[in-house]
Amino acid sequence: MNKRVLLIIGGGIAAYKSLFLIRVLARRGIASRVILTKGGSEFVTALSAGGLSGEKVFTDLFDLTDEAEMGHIELSRSADLVAVAPATADILAKAAHGIANDLATTTLQATDKRVLFAPSMNVRMWESAATQRNVKTLKADGQFFVGPDEGDMACGEFGFGRMAEPEQIANAIEKILKGDTTIDGLRGPKPLKGKRALVTAGPTREPIDPVRYLSNHSSGKQGYAIAAALGRLGADVTLVSGPVAIDAPACANLVKVETTQEMLTACESALPSDIFVSVAAVADWRPEGRSDKKIKKAKGGISSLALTENPDILATLSTAKNRPELVIGFAAETNDVLDHARAKLSKKGCDWIVANDVSGDVMGGDHNSLIIVTDKGEETFPRLTKQDAARRLAGKISEHFT
Ligand code: C5P
């Protein structure tokens, strides 16, 4: 793997493990360029980090020579990924709040690359309300975490807070570089623990006769990613899925259906639920009276195929007696996306509508550009992988419940 990581070594006793990390990454063909924070340089030296990485080590934001050779903006973008190991409570707090007062934090603000944090701190600091809040914010922003692990700590206590081992961090880095955005080694409080979530995904299939059906191009990728993201945040997820060709996330209870009527029945029996995210591309109509026998080819074709309107699952659950507290619909449109989404919010009776423009490569593709429409306004996510979009949406959902 011919890649480059910008490794920020923070001020923690685990900094020595980051020197091993440079070696482990090099063995996997991943080069490291190091930023050593002031705290980090109390634990390891620039000489060691530079010797191991074979590259100049950056330490000070206001070093005129460094800025002239490679400014902090360029530095922040010169790598394929930024890894922060050890990520101290201080770095997490600054990153979560956009504080940029040294080279490391300025770089974190300026980067357009994915960021992986490997936290390392005393168990009480890790479990403190402030750190957990900051971690939640960073996760909702789409940042990645590996560890911390549970075990004996340098401070003599036992618990979560030990930095993940170099091999484990290197595995996470490799996975992210390969485009796997599902990694999440974060242990600790799960903000949606105790909440039930119902997610629909994929297309529905409406039979015309025993061999033919009406359906659409939905791949199920976005809905499956949302189910996985909610599960990772601790929710108890039921995923009601139409026919798709992808694997279900291990954390979800999967209910497979074909028709819209079956999807509605499965959703109703999954209630009560705190959250309902209606991602499925439900067929609006079904052929009236399915033929028991294969319809024979007739010269000149079939003059008409009568269609009946399908039940609207989203509208039905939005007005159900045991309506989930947070009901989120999707509005896949090819034109006037926002106008349609706003209209849908009231028509369907849901709390949020996630608008997406499906005129391009969204259906079946791996990316999505979502706009979250609520009665308070809109929030536009940038174009993201469906996994990242799901993480962000799940982060917003968890904020709603805290
Ligand atoms: O009306 P439209 O199909 O554009 O609405 C899209 C939203 O409604 C999506 O959240 C979709 O899952 C949901 N829907 C539904 N049942 C239908 C049609 C759409 O739940 N019959």
Residues whose N, C-alpha, C, O or C-beta is under 5 A from the ligand:
A	BS01	C5P	S278 V279 A280 A281 V282 A283 D284 N310 P311 D312 I313 L314 G329 F330 A331
